[in-house]
Amino acid sequence: MDIKHAKDYLYWLYYQYLLVTCCYVLEPWEQSMFHTIFITVFAMVVYTAYVFIPIHIHLAFEFFSHIYDDSW
Amino acid sequence: MTRTRVIGSRVGLGFRCRAGVVADPKRPEGAGRMERPEQGLGEPDSHPRANGCSLTGYGALRNGYVRGLPETETEIHHIAHNGGLYKRPFNEAFEETPMLVAVLTYVGYGVLTLFGYLRDFLRQWKIEKCNHASEREEQKDFVPLYQDFENFYTRNLYMRIRDSWNRPICSVPGAKVDMMERLSHDYNWTFTYTGRVIKDVINMGSYNYLGFAQNTGICKEAAAKVLTQYGAGVCSTRQEMGNLDKHEELEKLVARFLGVEAAMTYGMGFSTNSMNIPALVGKGCLILSDELNHASLVLGARLSGATIRIFKHNNMQSLEKLLRDAIVHGQPRTRRPWKKILILVEGIYSMEGSIVRLPEVIALKKKYKSYLYLDEAHSIGALGLTGRGVVEYFGLNPEDVDVMMGTFTKSFGAAGGYIGGKKELIDYLRTHSHSAVYATSLSPPVMEQILTSMKCIMGEDGTTFGKECVQQLAENTRYFRRRLKEMGFIIYGNEDSPVVPLMLYMPAKIGAFGREMLKRNIGVVVVGFPATPIIESRARFCVSAAHTKEILDIVLKELDEVADLLQLKYSRHRLVPLLDRPFDETTYEETED
C-alpha cells in the first residue's frame, strides 16, 4: 500500500516537472533530448558541488581560522 | 509637440488612493494622485476615506495587501467613494501573479522558444517537413511573411496544444453539449474524426447567459412558425427591400427593453461596432478607448479615421487625464478643439470579467461634455435585476448613455446586434451606417427568437420564467465565484460578472487543463497569448442560467481534482484593489501622435 502511494507521489512529481518545464507539450524525441540535457546539467552540478564544495569550505575554514589566530 | 504619458499605476510603497473624479471640486488641478500616509491603514474602515479606496477588514498592510483572510466579512470591498456615485457595492479585486509562478512561466516559455528555434532550424534545412504555411520558391526574395513572432508562436507553441481549441460540437450548445471525438496522429497538425460522439459534455464555454440557446421550448416553436410564414430571409438590405414588419416590431421592442427613444437592429454583432463607429466619428474627432476593448470596437475606431487614445483598463484617473489633455491641448499641431470626443467602453469585459465603472464614466462624460459609446455585448440580459444590462445594474438613466450598443448573440441565443439611443441618432444611423445600407437584414426566424426571448425576459409572455432565469444566473455566478475563491484559485473580475477567468499561467497547463477537463466530460475555454498578456494564460468559464446547482457542483468537484493534479491553486489570499493593479508596458506608450 505504501509502495503504491510512493509510486503515485513520484509520478505526480514527474508530472509537475513535465508541466513546469513545458516538456508536457513536447514531442517524444524532444522530450528525451530535454531530459538528457537536464539530467546531464543536473548531474554535473551535483558532481561539481560534491568535488569542490568540501575543498572550498576547508580552505575558507583554514583562512578564517588563521585570521582569528593572528588577531588574538 | 507635446507628449502625454500615462503614468503607471503602481509606483512605490504606500497605499495610493486616487482622488474622486467629480465629487471633489475643491481639489486643485494636478493633485489627482495623493499618497496616503500609512498611519490610518491599520484601522477598520469606520468612515469613508476622503478620496478613493477603502479597505474593510483588519490588518491592512503597508501597500494595500490584506493577509490571511478570516472567514466572513473579510472580502475586500473596494468601493470608490466618488461622492456616492455608486448605489451598490462594487467588489472588484485583483490578485497579483505570485513571483515564483511568473518566473516558472517564463522558464516554460524559454524552453518552448528554444525548441521552437531548433524545429525551425530543422525545417529550414529540410531535415523535417514543414507543415505550416511557407513562402513559395518564386517569393523567395520578397519580404518574409512568416517570420514574425505571431507566426513563430503559432508554429511552435500553439500547434502543440491546438487540440484544446476549435473543438467541433454536434448539438445545441445548452448546459450540456455533444462533442465530436477527434484524434491527431501528427501532433496536432491534422485531425481525424473517429466517428464517435462524446455525449453530454458540461458546457462551461458558451455565452449562453440566460439559457435561451436551446432547441425546445417557446422560442423554438415561435421561430419555426415564423419560418414557415416569412421564409428564411429576403436577401436584401434594410434600405431596399429587406425591411419587414418584423424589423419594425423588433426595434420598437428593443427600444422599450432598453428604455431609450429608438433602436436599430443589424444582422451581425461585430459589424454593428465596426461599421457604426465610422458613421459617428471621423477625422478631427477623438476616440478614447479602453485598452481591453473588443476587436470589433478597435476595428471600428481605426476605420473611422479619428485619433485614438487608449486609457488603462477601467481606470478613471487615466481617462480623466486623457479627457483633460484633449480639451486643454486640442488637436495636435493645429490646436483646434476636437470636433467630438467619444468614449468607448464595454459593459463586461469578456477576458477580464470586469464590469465598467459606469457611474464614474458618465460623470466624467458629463463634466467634459463628451459622448459615450457603451458596448453591452456581454452585459445585456446578464446584469441588472431584470436583465437590462449594466445601466440597470448601477441604477442609472439609459438616456445618459449616448450610444447603447449590444448583441443578440449571447443572452438571447440568436444573432445580430442593435444600437439604441435618441431618435435623431437612430435616424442618422439609418441613412449613414454602412451596415444599414449594404448588409442583409436580419432573418425573420432569428428575429422571432429575439422577440420571444426578450418578451420572456420582460415578463410580457405572462410568465415569470425570464425573471427567474436572470435571478438564477446571478445566483449561479455568485455561487460559482465564491466556491472558486474558497478553493484557492486566482480569479479575476467583478463578483457579479458571469464571465469567470481562472488563471493558469504556465503554457503547458493550458493544454493539460483543457485535456484533463474534457477527460472528465467538461468542456472549457482556455485562452492564451494573443488574447491575453503572455504570462496571464487563463481558463474562462461562462456561467449560465441553464446550469443547475448539481451541474455546477460536478464542475467544482472535478475542478478541485484537476487543480490538485496540475497545482492550480495559486491564491495566497492577498487581494489588491483593482485600481492598484499593475499593467502591461503597452499602456505606457505615447498617446500623442
Chai-1 contact restraints between the chains, C-beta under 6 A:
chainA,res_idxA,chainB,res_idxB,connection_type,confidence,min_distance_angstrom,max_distance_angstrom,comment,restraint_id
A,L19,B,A508,contact,1.0,0.0,6.0,A-B,restraint_1
A,L19,B,K509,contact,1.0,0.0,6.0,A-B,restraint_2
A,V20,B,L104,contact,1.0,0.0,6.0,A-B,restraint_3
A,T21,B,V111,contact,1.0,0.0,6.0,A-B,restraint_4
A,C22,B,G108,contact,1.0,0.0,6.0,A-B,restraint_5
A,C22,B,V111,contact,1.0,0.0,6.0,A-B,restraint_6
A,C22,B,L112,contact,1.0,0.0,6.0,A-B,restraint_7
A,C22,B,P507,contact,1.0,0.0,6.0,A-B,restraint_8
A,C22,B,A508,contact,1.0,0.0,6.0,A-B,restraint_9
A,Y24,B,A508,contact,1.0,0.0,6.0,A-B,restraint_10
A,Y24,B,A512,contact,1.0,0.0,6.0,A-B,restraint_11
A,V25,B,R160,contact,1.0,0.0,6.0,A-B,restraint_12
A,V25,B,I161,contact,1.0,0.0,6.0,A-B,restraint_13
A,V25,B,A508,contact,1.0,0.0,6.0,A-B,restraint_14
A,V25,B,G511,contact,1.0,0.0,6.0,A-B,restraint_15
A,E27,B,Y187,contact,1.0,0.0,6.0,A-B,restraint_16
A,E30,B,F115,contact,1.0,0.0,6.0,A-B,restraint_17
